[in-house]
Amino acid sequence: MNYIGSKKSLLDFLEKSIYQVVGKKDFTFLDLFAGTGIVGQHFKKKGHKVIANDLQYYSFVLNKNYIENHEVLKFLGLENELADFKKIDYEKRADFVCDFLDNLELREGFIYKNYCLGGTKNKKFERQYFSDENGKKVDAIREKVEEWKNENKINNNEYYFLLATLIENVDKVANTASVYGAFLKQLKKTAQQSFLMKPADFVFNEIEHHVYNEDIETLIEKVEGDVLYLDPPYNHRQYASNYHLLETIAKYDNPKIKGKTGLRDYSNQKSKFSQKKDVLKSFENIIQKANVSYIFLSYNNEGLMTEDEVRTIMSKRGKYGIFKKEYNRFKADKTENRNHKASSVVEYLHYVECK
């Protein structure tokens, strides 16, 4: 997924830096601004226990699959639902279920009626986030998955796997430049394609991982581990508004929406790290209350907090240090935020060895 602030290109830098401070011993890794879970997944692959969290529900869904799922999904509750399903090997059942969902009869549900041109034609706001076909397909799949969940035909692990699969694949055919803050007037080439439910991957291992959907300032007092990794928003841009449609697909709660973009209410999901008046107080609160041995903070040279402010707050917990790496700006910054002149930014990985 093309995601604001994704650390995919920085995984090697993060791994080497963290191991340089902590070592490669077994440790519990807390990723409490998890986003799509790319960093947590990386350390899960390395054999570490991961605790992930994000305030956005679509992120919670993705991490419930990528982080918390770690065993083969057997879909036992669908054995009497799908023809010949009992004959399918456990390892192949996820593919079979996704293929079944791919071939459902299309439905004109909430997504089609509010975010596709066919469903919004001649209404006050005509929207085209997805092609009509893809919008109807989202509705068909989302309704069936929720039906299975309500009838106890799939368990939580299977439910979040299917939702993560839907979110990942429909995002590939979204008619946007990058994020969901706006849609394109004409269907771009990729948006004209029909999406398929290509099963979302996750790492198999014998370690139990945990995922939360809470405000980090509340959660930080409930969890503990060895390494706390923080990757909060850096600027005023709110993730909730930029990914509102993924939130609606994940929750499928028929929310009241408004305006040209069909924005849902996100007043209870605004990050304090995107507000200059709150960011320092919230950051210090987290640093002081974290029950861990090491704290790492990903931040860049254009964030609301300065390098000196971060150093001052983190140094109160112990021995402070910093790693730096220059990298290319996120795609949406280049196309939407024209006030940025530099094509690259400097990523800081601040850390403290807690006393």
C-alpha positions as CSV (number, residue, x, y, z in Angstrom):
1,M,0.0,0.0,0.0
2,N,1.2,3.5,-0.9
3,Y,1.2,5.0,2.6
4,I,2.1,8.3,4.1
5,G,5.4,8.0,6.0
6,S,5.8,4.3,5.1
7,K,9.1,3.0,6.3
8,K,9.4,0.3,3.7
9,S,12.5,1.9,2.1
10,L,14.1,2.4,5.6
11,L,13.7,-1.1,7.0
12,D,17.4,-2.0,6.6
13,F,18.4,1.3,8.2
14,L,16.0,0.7,11.1
15,E,17.1,-2.9,11.7
16,K,20.8,-2.1,11.6
17,S,20.4,0.9,13.9
18,I,18.2,-0.8,16.5
19,Y,20.4,-3.9,16.5
20,Q,23.5,-1.7,17.0
21,V,22.0,-0.4,20.2
22,V,20.0,-3.4,21.5
23,G,21.8,-6.4,20.0
24,K,20.1,-9.3,18.1
25,K,18.9,-11.1,21.3
26,D,15.2,-12.0,21.6
27,F,13.2,-9.0,22.6
28,T,9.6,-7.8,22.6
29,F,9.0,-5.1,20.0
30,L,6.3,-2.5,20.6
31,D,5.1,-0.7,17.5
32,L,2.4,1.6,18.8
33,F,2.0,3.9,15.8
34,A,1.9,0.9,13.5
35,G,0.2,2.2,10.4
36,T,0.2,-0.6,7.8
37,G,2.5,-2.6,10.1
38,I,5.5,-2.7,7.8
39,V,8.0,-2.2,10.6
40,G,6.3,-4.7,13.0
41,Q,6.1,-7.2,10.3
42,H,9.9,-6.9,9.7
43,F,10.7,-7.6,13.3
44,K,8.2,-10.4,13.4
45,K,10.0,-12.0,10.5
46,K,13.2,-11.7,12.6
47,G,11.7,-13.8,15.3
48,H,10.7,-11.1,17.8
49,K,7.4,-10.9,19.7
50,V,5.5,-7.9,18.4
51,I,2.8,-5.7,20.1
52,A,1.2,-3.4,17.6
53,N,-1.3,-0.5,17.9
54,D,-2.9,2.2,15.9
55,L,-5.9,4.5,16.5
56,Q,-7.2,4.0,12.9
57,Y,-9.4,1.0,12.6
58,Y,-8.3,0.1,9.1
59,S,-4.7,0.0,10.5
60,F,-5.9,-2.2,13.3
61,V,-7.4,-4.6,10.8
62,L,-4.2,-4.8,8.7
63,N,-2.1,-5.5,11.8
64,K,-4.6,-8.0,13.2
65,N,-3.7,-10.0,10.1
66,Y,-0.1,-9.2,9.4
67,I,1.1,-9.2,13.1
68,E,-1.4,-11.2,15.1
69,N,-2.1,-14.0,12.7
70,H,0.7,-16.6,12.8
71,E,-0.9,-20.0,12.2
72,V,-2.7,-21.6,9.2
73,L,-6.3,-20.4,8.9
74,K,-8.5,-23.5,8.6
75,F,-12.0,-21.9,8.1
76,L,-13.7,-24.9,9.8
77,G,-16.9,-22.9,10.1
78,L,-17.3,-22.8,6.3
79,E,-17.1,-26.6,5.8
80,N,-20.9,-26.8,5.4
81,E,-21.1,-23.4,3.6
82,L,-18.9,-23.9,0.5
83,A,-19.2,-26.8,-1.9
84,D,-16.4,-29.4,-1.6
85,F,-14.7,-27.3,1.0
86,K,-14.0,-30.3,3.3
87,K,-11.8,-31.8,0.6
88,I,-9.5,-28.8,0.5
89,D,-6.2,-29.0,2.4
90,Y,-6.0,-26.5,5.2
91,E,-3.0,-24.7,3.6
92,K,-5.1,-24.0,0.4
93,R,-8.4,-23.0,2.1
94,A,-7.6,-19.2,2.3
95,D,-7.1,-19.2,-1.5
96,F,-10.3,-21.1,-2.0
97,V,-12.3,-18.7,0.2
98,C,-10.8,-15.6,-1.5
99,D,-11.7,-17.1,-4.9
100,F,-15.3,-17.7,-3.7
101,L,-15.6,-14.1,-2.7
102,D,-14.2,-12.9,-6.0
103,N,-17.1,-14.6,-7.8
104,L,-20.0,-13.3,-5.7
105,E,-22.9,-11.5,-7.4
106,L,-22.3,-7.8,-7.3
107,R,-24.3,-5.7,-4.8
108,E,-25.2,-2.0,-4.8
109,G,-24.4,-1.2,-1.2
110,F,-23.0,1.7,0.8
111,I,-19.7,2.1,-1.1
112,Y,-21.3,2.0,-4.6
113,K,-24.1,4.3,-3.6
114,N,-21.7,6.9,-2.1
115,Y,-18.3,6.6,-3.7
116,C,-18.9,5.5,-7.3
117,L,-20.1,7.6,-10.3
118,G,-23.1,5.3,-11.0
119,G,-24.3,5.5,-7.4
120,T,-23.9,9.3,-7.0
121,K,-25.0,10.4,-10.5
122,N,-27.2,13.5,-10.4
123,K,-26.7,13.8,-6.6
124,K,-25.3,17.0,-4.9
125,F,-21.9,15.4,-5.0
126,E,-20.8,13.0,-7.7
127,R,-17.9,10.9,-6.6
128,Q,-15.6,8.5,-8.4
129,Y,-13.3,6.8,-5.9
130,F,-13.8,3.5,-7.6
131,S,-15.3,2.2,-10.8
132,D,-18.9,1.1,-10.5
133,E,-17.9,-2.6,-10.8
134,N,-15.3,-2.4,-8.1
135,G,-17.6,-0.5,-5.8
136,K,-20.3,-3.1,-6.1
137,K,-17.7,-5.8,-5.6
138,V,-16.5,-4.2,-2.4
139,D,-20.1,-4.2,-1.1
140,A,-20.7,-7.8,-2.1
141,I,-17.6,-9.0,-0.3
142,R,-17.9,-6.8,2.7
143,E,-21.5,-7.9,3.3
144,K,-20.7,-11.6,2.9
145,V,-17.7,-11.4,5.3
146,E,-19.8,-9.6,7.9
147,E,-22.6,-12.2,7.5
148,W,-20.1,-15.0,8.1
149,K,-18.8,-13.2,11.2
150,N,-22.2,-12.6,12.6
151,E,-23.2,-16.2,12.1
152,N,-20.0,-17.5,13.7
153,K,-18.9,-19.2,10.5
154,I,-15.5,-17.5,10.6
155,N,-13.4,-16.6,13.7
156,N,-11.6,-13.4,14.4
157,N,-8.4,-14.4,12.8
158,E,-10.2,-15.4,9.6
159,Y,-12.3,-12.3,9.7
160,Y,-9.4,-9.9,9.9
161,F,-7.5,-11.8,7.3
162,L,-10.4,-11.4,4.8
163,L,-10.8,-7.7,5.7
164,A,-7.1,-7.0,5.3
165,T,-7.1,-8.9,2.0
166,L,-10.0,-6.7,0.8
167,I,-8.4,-3.4,1.9
168,E,-5.1,-4.2,0.4
169,N,-6.5,-5.2,-3.0
170,V,-9.2,-2.5,-3.4
171,D,-6.6,0.1,-2.6
172,K,-4.7,-0.9,-5.7
173,V,-7.7,0.1,-7.9
174,A,-8.6,3.3,-6.1
175,N,-9.1,6.3,-8.4
176,T,-6.8,8.6,-6.5
177,A,-3.5,10.2,-6.9
178,S,-2.2,8.7,-3.7
179,V,-4.4,9.2,-0.7
180,Y,-8.2,9.5,-0.2
181,G,-8.3,13.2,0.4
182,A,-9.5,13.6,-3.2
183,F,-10.5,11.5,-6.3
184,L,-9.6,11.9,-9.9
185,K,-12.1,13.3,-12.4
186,Q,-11.5,10.5,-14.9
187,L,-10.9,6.8,-14.1
188,K,-7.2,6.2,-14.4
189,K,-5.9,3.1,-16.0
190,T,-5.4,1.0,-12.8
191,A,-8.8,2.1,-11.5
192,Q,-10.5,0.7,-14.6
193,Q,-9.1,-2.8,-13.8
194,S,-11.2,-5.3,-11.7
195,F,-9.5,-6.1,-8.4
196,L,-9.0,-9.7,-7.2
197,M,-8.9,-11.0,-3.6
198,K,-5.2,-12.0,-3.7
199,P,-4.7,-13.4,-0.2
200,A,-2.9,-11.1,2.2
201,D,0.3,-12.6,3.4
202,F,1.4,-13.0,7.0
203,V,4.4,-14.6,8.7
204,F,3.9,-18.1,10.3
205,N,5.6,-18.7,13.6
206,E,5.0,-20.1,17.1
207,I,5.0,-16.7,18.9
208,E,1.8,-15.0,20.1
209,H,1.6,-11.4,19.1
210,H,-1.0,-8.8,20.2
211,V,-2.7,-5.9,18.4
212,Y,-4.6,-2.9,19.8
213,N,-6.8,-0.1,18.6
214,E,-6.4,2.5,21.3
215,D,-5.0,6.0,22.0
216,I,-1.3,5.4,22.6
217,E,-1.4,7.7,25.7
218,T,-3.9,5.3,27.3
219,L,-2.3,2.1,26.0
220,I,1.3,3.0,27.1
221,E,0.3,2.4,30.7
222,K,-1.0,-1.1,30.0
223,V,1.7,-2.7,27.9
224,E,5.4,-3.4,28.5
225,G,8.3,-4.9,26.5
226,D,11.9,-4.4,25.7
227,V,12.0,-2.0,22.6
228,L,9.4,0.7,22.0
229,Y,9.4,2.0,18.5
230,L,7.5,5.2,17.8
231,D,6.6,6.5,14.3
232,P,4.0,9.2,15.0
233,P,2.6,11.7,12.4
234,Y,5.3,14.4,11.7
235,N,3.1,17.3,10.6
236,H,-0.4,18.7,10.5
237,R,-1.7,16.2,8.0
238,Q,-4.3,13.8,9.7
239,Y,-4.2,10.2,8.7
240,A,-8.0,9.8,9.4
241,S,-9.0,12.2,6.7
242,N,-6.5,10.9,4.2
243,Y,-7.6,7.3,4.5
244,H,-11.3,7.9,5.5
245,L,-12.6,5.5,2.8
246,L,-10.5,2.6,4.0
247,E,-11.8,3.3,7.5
248,T,-15.4,3.0,6.2
249,I,-14.7,-0.2,4.3
250,A,-13.1,-1.7,7.4
251,K,-15.9,-0.7,9.7
252,Y,-18.7,-0.9,7.1
253,D,-20.8,1.1,9.6
254,N,-22.8,3.3,7.1
255,P,-21.6,6.5,8.6
256,K,-22.9,10.0,8.0
257,I,-20.7,11.5,5.4
258,K,-20.3,15.1,4.1
259,G,-18.8,17.2,1.4
260,K,-17.3,16.6,-2.0
261,T,-15.1,13.8,-0.7
262,G,-17.7,12.0,1.4
263,L,-15.7,12.4,4.6
264,R,-16.8,10.6,7.7
265,D,-16.5,12.2,11.1
266,Y,-13.0,11.7,12.6
267,S,-13.1,14.1,15.5
268,N,-12.3,11.2,17.9
269,Q,-9.3,10.1,15.8
270,K,-7.3,13.3,15.5
271,S,-3.7,12.8,16.5
272,K,-2.2,15.2,19.0
273,F,1.1,14.6,17.1
274,S,-0.4,16.6,14.2
275,Q,-1.2,19.6,16.4
276,K,1.6,21.9,17.5
277,K,-0.1,22.9,20.7
278,D,-0.3,19.3,22.0
279,V,2.6,17.4,20.5
280,L,5.3,18.1,23.0
281,K,3.1,17.3,26.0
282,S,1.8,14.1,24.5
283,F,5.3,13.0,23.5
284,E,6.8,13.6,26.9
285,N,3.8,11.7,28.5
286,I,4.5,8.7,26.4
287,I,8.3,8.8,27.0
288,Q,7.9,9.0,30.7
289,K,5.3,6.3,31.1
290,A,6.8,3.7,28.7
291,N,7.7,0.5,30.6
292,V,10.6,-0.5,28.3
293,S,14.4,-0.7,28.2
294,Y,14.8,1.2,24.9
295,I,12.8,3.8,23.1
296,F,13.3,4.6,19.4
297,L,11.6,7.5,17.6
298,S,11.4,7.8,13.8
299,Y,11.1,11.5,12.9
300,N,12.3,13.8,10.2
301,N,13.8,17.3,9.8
302,E,10.4,18.8,8.8
303,G,8.4,17.5,11.8
304,L,6.5,19.7,14.3
305,M,9.1,18.8,17.0
306,T,12.6,20.1,16.6
307,E,15.7,17.9,17.0
308,D,16.6,19.7,20.2
309,E,13.1,19.3,21.7
310,V,13.1,15.6,21.0
311,R,16.6,15.2,22.5
312,T,15.6,17.2,25.7
313,I,12.6,15.1,26.3
314,M,14.1,11.7,25.6
315,S,17.3,12.4,27.6
316,K,15.3,12.6,30.7
317,R,14.9,8.8,30.5
318,G,18.6,7.9,30.1
319,K,21.4,7.8,27.6
320,Y,20.4,9.5,24.3
321,G,21.7,8.9,20.8
322,I,20.7,9.5,17.2
323,F,21.0,8.0,13.7
324,K,20.4,9.9,10.5
325,K,19.6,8.9,6.9
326,E,18.5,10.9,3.9
327,Y,15.7,9.5,1.7
328,N,13.2,10.5,-1.0
329,R,10.0,12.3,-0.1
330,F,6.7,10.5,-0.1
331,K,4.9,10.6,-3.4
332,A,1.9,12.6,-2.2
333,D,4.2,15.3,-0.9
334,K,5.6,15.9,-4.3
335,T,2.2,16.1,-6.1
336,E,-0.1,17.7,-3.5
337,N,2.1,19.8,-1.2
338,R,3.8,22.1,-3.6
339,N,5.3,24.2,-0.8
340,H,8.0,21.6,-0.3
341,K,11.1,22.4,-2.4
342,A,13.4,19.6,-1.4
343,S,12.9,16.2,-3.1
344,S,14.4,14.4,-0.1
345,V,14.2,14.6,3.7
346,V,16.4,13.5,6.5
347,E,15.1,10.7,8.7
348,Y,16.2,10.8,12.3
349,L,16.1,7.7,14.5
350,H,16.4,9.1,18.0
351,Y,16.9,6.6,20.8
352,V,17.3,6.4,24.5
353,E,18.6,3.6,26.7
354,C,16.3,3.9,29.7
355,K,17.7,4.0,33.2
